Amino acid sequence: MNTQGWKIPYTRPEYPAELKQAGCGPLLSAVLALRGIRTVAEARELLDGGLTCLHDPMQMQGMAQAVRRLRRAIAQKEAVAVYGDYDVDGITATCLVTDYLRSKGLRCVGYIPDRNEEGYGLNCAALDSLRADGVTLLITVDCGITAVEEAGHTKELGMDMIVTDHHECKPGALPDAVAVIDCKQEGNRYPNPDLAGVGVAMKLVCACEQDDEAMLRRYADLVAVGTVADVMPLVGENRYLVRRGLEMLAANPRPGFAAMLREAGVDPARITASSIGFSLAPRLNAAGRLGQATKAADLLMATRPEEAAALAAELCELNRQRQSIETEIWKDALSKLEGKKPDGPIVLASDRWHQGVIGIAASRLAEQFSLPAIMVCLSGDHGKGSCRSYGGFNLFEALSACSRHLLGFGGHALAAGMTIRSDKLPEFRRALAEYYKANKPEALPEVDCDLLIRDAGLLTLDNVRELDRLEPYGNGNPKPVFCLSDVELLAADQVGGGRHLRLQVDLGGGRMDGIFFSHSAQALGVAAGDRVDLAFTPQINEFRGHCTVQLVVSALRRHNPLELCRRILERDASAAYAAAPFCPRRADFVRIWREAGGEIAVPATAEEILARCPAGMEPERYCLCLITLLETGLLQSPGGGIYGARSAAIEGKADLNSTRVMRRLLREAQDLLQ
């Protein structure tokens, strides 16, 4: 597992002088530099940005019209409905706007459609019901941007409509509403096009209230949960909103979140964006997936702890049911592939699947096979599909290109939904395969590392603690992944009843402890004494008051020298940092020359060269020796490169240490000792 497709950065880390002078440690400085941040001002904006990160909501197209209409509704005490989506983003947005309007003394109805009975977005039957209930203003959150027909129906009913959404807009087909607010619409100049639906809803109430700080104190937790759950980029304004929300969840969570954190076993004092993504969001989503989104909304609107506790327990039970259903769908989907590895987008359909759960199964398929995946739930002659992307493939553009085969679609580049006639599935499958073939994204490495660690001094307690300043991690601001290459595996023991692997590696004479969850040494094909490569994130492990740095391993393989050796043989100067530990000694050159009897013939490929590496010598060291001999003239080739070079006679004595490659290596080796 994970033996191929590793992307290891062999170049020396950059430690910007200005960041160092400002007190940033080397590990944080290197990560910031990788993200294009080299000045103190840039670092402060990312790490410590405050209210200045927030943009004026009045910059949003349609906001002025929306605020005027909303203030009129407040002044006239109108009945208002907030119509949301059934996912976490939609639920949090619905609760936010509903609570705000109720605080203004309005009768406000929060309406979330039943996923299984009504499907995504607005429907005319629901609009009729709301109008009959006296509603005169409808506000959509996290939906509505494609509701052209429903907007017309709303107008006929005598209801005004404000659309707030963040999904992609179809050109020339916006709803006819009092105001349309969506940062993706043409002509919009708002600086942050990546707000979640709940983020757009927050902007609406901020614009109406004209007090960002007051609204943050009241609703930052809802914004944070919806933004993380919808996998929005956690940079700039979004990052600040989520950070404020995490602070609120830690210090003063509303009763619903407090109950959910207890039920999920999450310590509020240690809550992170990952806690939202892996603990809170799935439980809230489960209600919507199983057609009971109103329970999640009731939880978030609860004011009494005992009410919140009961609802949190119900949501956790729904999540267990969702997991069971998902497992069955997943098994059925794999059986439909009949053990064959697909080479294009996966499009599967069944009338036995649960509409609310197929999206998760589609995500698992996409990850399993590194391909876009679409799962369609059939009912009669129609089907509803959940689409998930992989590797940067733009699903929205793909569905647009294949739209002639669809009844409708909507969503983002990475996730979308669609409806289709059952008899159109074969044509759609072929059209999507052709589009994918013409627009296939560049293959992603299985393991993508940010930084190669050669110096154990980088992994001190202080340096690792300082990385916490990069929280919250998420889309657009991922947790950095570091790499150790060609280190000795000192120990590899199964723990946790054999489910996990505890390991220890040697780094520059120091011992580093690590944990690799859900893996075994046997399955990985490694054992104590092997030379290995591993990808990891460092964390502080506290045990009985004693703190140490622990490596949380995400990938492990036997050391593979081929890529670095290729760079050495091609005389890539930037690889000197990675190659420095293999700096040859005079005895290495003597051994190679003697074993070859003074007649060295270098093969034509890197693989063949490595096959001739002397026993017990590292392939990287062997390749460095060959390049050094080439630079002295002791090896020569017609083209001047190493491939196909042969022994040659030179006048005088060869000065090995004067070659460019050896000078670079000696400088790098000296730096590692400092």
N, C-alpha and C positions, 0 to 999 in steps of 0.2 A: 504493500500500500504506500502511496505517496513516494514512489521511487523515481518518477519522471516528472518533467514539467515544473521543476523548481526554478523560481526567479530569485537569484541571490545577488545583491548589489556588491560588486567586488571593489568599488571605488572607496577611497578614504572618506569618512564622514566629514561634513563641513561644520565648523564651530564658529559662526559669525562673531567677529570681534566685538561689535556693538552689544550683542546679547550677553556675551561673557562679561563685558565691563558693567552691564546693568545688573549682574548678579545671577543670571541664569546658569544653571549647572550644565555640564557638557552633554548629558543625555537629552535633556529637554531642548537645549540649543540645536543639537543635531536633528531632532525630530521636527522642530520648527523650521529649520532650513530646508528640510525635505518638502515642507508644505509651502515654500516660497516666502517664508517670514524671516527677515534678516535684520530688521530694525526694531528698536525699542517701541516705537509708536505702533508698528504692526503687531508686535507681541502683546502689548497692552490691550489693543482692540480685541484680539482673539481671546486672551486669557482673563482679562479683567473688565471687559466692556460693560458699561452701565446703561442707563436710560438713553444715552446718546446713540445706542445701537438701534433704537426704535425709530421707524420712519413715520412721517406725518400721514395718518390714514386719509387725509383729504387729498393726497396725491393720487389715490385710487380712482380710476375712471368709474363714474356712477355713484361715488360716495356722497357727493353734495346732494344729489337728488334723493338718495336713500335716507340721509339724515333729516332732510326737510320733511319727508313723508312720515318718518318714524316719530319725530317730535310732534307732528300734528296728531298722530294716533295717541301719543301720551297726553297731550293737552286735552283731547276730546274723549279720553277714556274709552277708546275703541276696543273691541274684542279682536285679538290677534292670534294667529296660529304660526308656530315655528315648525316647519316640515323638514325633517332631517333624514339622514341615511342610517342604516342599521349596523354600521361598523363602529369601531371605537371613536374614530374621528367624528362621524356624524352624531353619535350619541352625546359625546362631550360638547359638541357645538350646539346641539339642541338644548341641552341642560343650561349652558351658559346664557344663551339669548333668552330662554324662557325665564330663568331666574332673574335676569336683569329687568325684563319687562314687568314681571310680577312685583319687583321691588319698587317700580314706578306706579304701582296701584292698578295695573291693567289686568283684565281677565285674559290670561294667555294660555293657550293649549299647545302642549308639545306633542307633535304627531310623528311617529316613526312607523313606516309601513311594515307589515309582516313580510319577511323575506320570501317565505314559501308561497303565501297566498297572493301577495300583491307585486312582489319583485322590486327591483331597484327604481328609485326615482318617483316622480309624481304620477298619480293616476286619477282619472276623472271621477271615479266613484268616491274616492277620499275627498276630493275637492267639493263635490256635491254635499257630502256629509258635513264638512266644516262650514260651508256657507249656510246650511240649514241650522247650524248651531250658532249663527249670528256673527261669524267671523267676517270682518271687512278688510283686513290686511293679512296677507300671507307672506311669510319670510322663509325662503329656503336656505338651508345650511348644508354644505357638502354635497349638494345636488342641485339640479334645476337648469344647468347651463345648456342642456340639449332638449329641454322640455318646451319646444316650440308649440306643439299642438295643445299641450296642457295649459300653457300660458294664455292661448287664445280662449280656451274654455273658461279659465279663471276670469278673464275679462267679461265674457258673456254672463257670468254669474254675478257680476257687479263687485267682485273683490279686486283690490289692488294687490300687486305682487312685487316683492323685492327679492331678487336672486342674489345669493352669495354662494360662491362655489370656487373651487380651485382646479377643477378638471380641465382637460383640453377642450378648446372651443372648435366647433366645426365652422369653417369659413362661410360667412354670409348667412348664418342660420341661428342668430341669437333670439332668445325669447322676447316677445313684446311685453315688457314690464315697465313699471315706474322707474326702476333702477336695476342695472345688471352690474354686479361687482365680481370680477374674476380677473386676477392678474395675468391670465393667459390670453385675454381677449386682445384683439388687434388694437393698437393705439394706446394701450395702457403704459404708463410711465412710472409706475410704482417700482422702487428699486429692488424689491424682493419678490420675484415671481414664484418662489417655492414655499409660500405659506401653506400650511395644512388648511382644511376646511374650517377647523376650530380657530385657526389663526386669523382667517378672514372674518369669522364671526366676532372674534375679539376686537378686531379693528373697527367693526361697525359700532360696537357699544362704546369703544374709546372715543370715536368721533362724535357720537351722540352725547356722551358725558363730558367730553373735553377734559379728561383727567386720567392720563395713562397710568399713573402710579396707583390711584385708587382702584382701578379695574384690575391691575396686576395683583394687588393685595387680595382681591376677592376671587379672581379666576385663574391665576397663573397655573394652579395645579391641573385644572381641566385642559388648558392649552398644552401643557407639557405632555400629558398622557396621550392626547389626541395626536400631537405632532410626532411623538416617538412611535406610536402604534402605526401611523400611516407612512413611516419610514421617510420623512422629509429630511432634507440636508440640515445637519446641526452646525451651521455656520452663521455668522452675522446675527441678524435679528432673531432667527429661529433658535440659535444657541442661547442667546440671552433669555428668551422666553422660557426655554426648557430649564435653564439653570435656576431661574426664579421659581418655577414650578416645583423643582426638586427641593429647594429650600423650604417651600411651603409644605410639601408632603412630609418632610423630615421634622419640621417644627410644629406645625399646626394643621394636620390633615383634616379635611371635612369628614364627618362621621362615616360616610360610605367608603372613602378610601382607607380610613383607619381600620374599619372592619375587614376590608379586603386584604390589607397588608397583614393583619393578624391571621386571617384564614390561609394566606399563601405562605406564611412563615417568613416574611421579610421584615428585617429590623429597620424601622423608619430612619434611624440615625445613620444607616449605611445605604440608603436607597440611591440608586444610580439609574441612568437611562436604560441600562441592561435589565434592571429590576422591573421597569415598566414593560420592556419588550418581551421578557420571558415569564413574568409572573402576573402582572396586572392585566396587560392587554389580552392575553389568551382567554382569561376568565370572563372579561367583559365582552369579548368577541363571541364567546360561546353562546351567550344569550341571543345575540343577533343571528347567528348561524342556525340556531334551532328554532327561530321564529318567536323568540321571547325577548326582543330588544328592550321592551318597556320595563322589564325587570332590572336591566342594567341602568336605565334612566332613573327608575325609582330609587335605586341604590345611591346614585350620585346626588339625587335631590333630597335624600333622607335627612332629617334633622335630629332624630332620636337614635342614640346608639343601639338600643335593643332592636329597633326596626332595621337598622343597617346590618347588624349582626346576622339576623335571620335571612336577609336578602343575599348577603355575601355567601352564606352557606349554600343557598340555592344555586347561586352562580357557579360555585365550585363543583357542585354535583352536575350541573349542566356541562361543565367543562370535561368532567370524566366521561359523560355520555358522548360528547363530541369526539373525544380521543378514541373511544371504542368504535364509533361509526367510521372515523377516519382510517383506522387500521384495516377495517374490512374493505373500504373503497380502495385503499392503497394496494392491498393484495389482489383485488379484482383487476385493477389497472395493470399491474405487472403481468398477470396471467394473459391479458389481451395482447401484450407485446411478445408473448410466446418465447421468452428467453432471447429474443433478438435485440441487438443494440441499434436503435434508430440512428439514421444519419441526417435527419432533418427535423423540423418541428413536429412534436408529438401531438396528435389530435385524436382523442379517444372519446367514445360516447357510450352511454348506457341509460336504460330506463329504470335501473335499480339503485342508482346513486342518489344521495341526499344533496339537494341543490345548495344548501348552506355550507357544506363541508368540502365540496370538490375543489375549492380554491386552495385549501391547504394541501390537498393531495397533488394538485397541479404544481405547487411550489416544490414539493418533495421530488416529483418527477423531473422538474427542471434542474434541480441540484444534483440528482442522481445521475442524469445522463448529459448534463452540461448543454442542454438544449431548451428552447422555448417550449412550453407545454400548455395545451388547451384541453380541458375536460368538459364535456357537454352532457348535461342532464336532460334526457329526452322525456317528453310528455306528449303522447299522440304524434301529430305531424310537426311539432315544433321542438326546439331545444334551446336551453340557456347554457352558455358556456362561461367558465372562468379561465382567464388567460394569465400566464406568468412568464416573464421574460428570463433570459440568461445572457450574461456576457455583453450587456449593453445593447442588445437587439431592441429596436424601438417598436414595441407592439402596437402602439396607437397608429403609427405610420403604416405598419404592415396591414392592420385591419382596414385602414383607409384605402390602401391599394387593392384590397380584396373585397371591398364593400358591396360590389355588385352581387355577391353570393350571400349577403347577410340581410337580415331584416332590420338590424340596428346594432350599435356598439357604442362604447364610451370608456373613458378611463385615462390612464397615464401611459408613459413610455414603457414602464416596467410591469404594470398590472392593468388589466382591462376586463370588461365583461361584454358579452355579445349575445344576440338572439339569431336563430337561424332555422330555416325549414329543414326537417330531417332529410329530405331527399336532396338537399343541396350540399350535404356534408362531403361527399366524394369530390365535387368540383371545388369546394372551398379548400379541402385538404391539398389538392393538386396546386391550386393557385398560391396558397401560402408556401408550399414547398419551393415553387419557382421563385417567388419573391425572396425567400430566405437565401436561396442559392445565389441570387444576384446581389444580395445585400448582407451577406454573411459577415458577422463581426470577426475581428481578429481573435484568434483563440487565446483564452486566458490561461496563465500558468496555474497548475494545481495548488502550488504554494508560492505566495507572493510576499517576499520579505522586504522590509523597509531599510534595515540596517544590519550590516555584518559586524558582529562584536568580536574583536581580537584582544581587547584589553579588559581584564577582569575588573580593573579600577572603575570602569563605567557603571558597573552593576552594584554600586554601594547602596546602603539603605537610604541615604539622603537623596541620591540621584533618582532612585526608583520612586521614592515618595513624591519627588517634585513632578513626576509625570502626572500625578493626580490633578495638576492644574489644567490639564487638557480635557478633563471631564466637563460636560457630558460627552461621551463618545457616541457615535452613531453614523448614519449616512452622511458623507461629506466630511466627517471628522472621525475616521475609524481609529480604533485602538491600535497603536503601532505594533508591528510584528518584527521581532528581532531574530537573528540567526546566529547559530554557532556552527562552524564548519570544520570537519576533520578533528573532532575532539574525542578523547577516549571515554567510552562508556564504562565507568568504574563499577556501577551496580545497577541491576534492573530486577526489582522485586514486585510481585503481585500483591496488591493490598485491596481492602474493601471487599473481601470475599472473592478475590480473584478478578474483580471487575476493572480495576485500575492498575496502572503501572507507576510505581515509585522508582525514580532513577537518580543517579548521581554521575556527573561528568567532571572531567579535569579541564580547567581553563587556566592556562598559564601557570600551572603548579598549584592552583587553588581548586577547591572542591565546591561545585554548585549542585544543590538539590533541586529536583524537579518532579512534577506529577503530570502524567498523561492519562486523562480520564477515558474510560471505555475502550482501552486498548491493552493488549498483552504483548510481551516480548516475543512469544512464539509466533503470533500472527504477523508481527512486524519483521520477523526473521533476524532479530538482533540478540546479542548476549553480551554479558560483561566481558570487557577486553576488546570489543569491536571499536573501530573508528567510525564515528557517526556524524551526520548533519542533523540539526534539529532547529525547528522554528518554534518561537515561544513569545509569550508576553510575561514580563516580570511582575511579581506582586510581593507584598510584605506578608510574611507568615508569622503570626504571633502565637507562641505556645508557652504557657506557664510564665508569662511575662517576658519571655525572650523573643526578640524579633530577628528574623533572618530574611534574606531575599530568596524567593522560590521561583523557579521557572515553570510557568503553566504551559506545557508543551501542546502545540497544535499539529505538528507533523514531525515524523522521525524516520530516518532511513540510514542504511549503511552509507558511509561517505562515498560520494560520487565525484571524482576529480575531473571528469571530462571537460566541463564547460570552462573552468579556470585554466586547465591545460591548453585548451584551444586559444584562449586569450593570450597566454604566455607565448605560445608558438607563433601567434600573429603579431607579437611585439606590441601589445596594447599597454601603453605606459600607465593607464589608469588602474590596471590590475596589480600594480606593485604593492599596494596596501595589503591586499589579500594574499599575495605571494610571499610577502616578507618573512613569515615564519619558516619558509622552505629555502631561505637563502643558502646556496651551496657552499660547502667548505672545500678546501683544496683536495682533501682526500676523496671527495665525491668525483671530481674531474679525473683524478688519477685512476680510480676504480673503473670508470666508464671507458677510459682510453685503453687501459690494460685488458679489460674483458673483451674489447673489440679488436685487440691485437693491433691497435693503431689504424685500423681501417674501418671507419664508421660510415655506414650507408643509411641515411635517414629515410624511412618510408614516406609514402605520398599522402597519408591521412593521419589525423590525430589518434584515431583508434588503433591503428597499426603501431604508431610510435609508443603508445602506452603499453601495448602488448609486449614490447621489448624492454620495458623498464626492469632494471636489475632487481633481483629478489631483495626485499627488505628496504628498498629505497622508495620514498614517496614519489608518485608520478609527477607531482608538481616540481619537486627538486630535480628530477631527471630532465624535465622539459627546460627548466631554467639553465641547467648545465649545457644543453644542446644550443640554446640561444646564445649563451655566453661564448661558446666555442665558435659559433657562426660570426659573432661580432669581432672576435680576435683574428678571424681568417683561417682558423684551423679546420673549419667546415666551410665549404663553398658550394653554391649552386648557380646554374645559368641565370635564373631569375632573381637571385639575391635573397630568396626566402629560405626557410628551413626545410620545407617539404622537398624531398629528393636531393638534399645536400649530401656531399661526400667529403671525406678527409682530404685535406690539402696541406702542402708544405708551405711554411712561411719563413722569412728571414728573421733571425734574432729570436729572442725569448718572448713568449706571449704573456702580457700583463693582464691577468684575468680581472683584477679589481678595478682596472681603468675603463672597462666597458660601460656603456650607458646602463645596461640592465643591472650590473652589479652595483654601480653607484646608487641607482634608485633603490635597490633592495637594501643596501647597507644604511641609507638614510632612513628608510621606513623601519628597519629593524631597530635602529637607534632610538627612534621616536617611541616605539612600543615599550622600550625599557625605561623611558622617562616618566 
